[in-house]
Amino acid sequence: MSSSDPNDHPIRAMLFQGKHPFPKDIEDMLRRLQLKPGAITTEIAMDAFDWERGERLEVGRKKLQALCKTHGV
């Protein structure tokens, strides 16, 4: 699931290069959150590297679900 450029961030690769580095439900939540300024925090951006490797997915889902609820998306 990793992006092709090791220097690229997996969220950027998903949003701007059409890559699919995450499970579909996580991608869907990230796409909704990116529409809200400030919703994707530095913490989420750093967590994305774990998710890309298939690690800590359940923790990530909970964080993203809470953020989606907070931002109404």
Summary of the structure (lengths in Angstrom):
residues: 73
radius of gyration: 11.2
end to end distance: 25.3
largest distance: 32.7
contacts: 198
relative contact order: 0.19
helix: 60%
strand: 0%
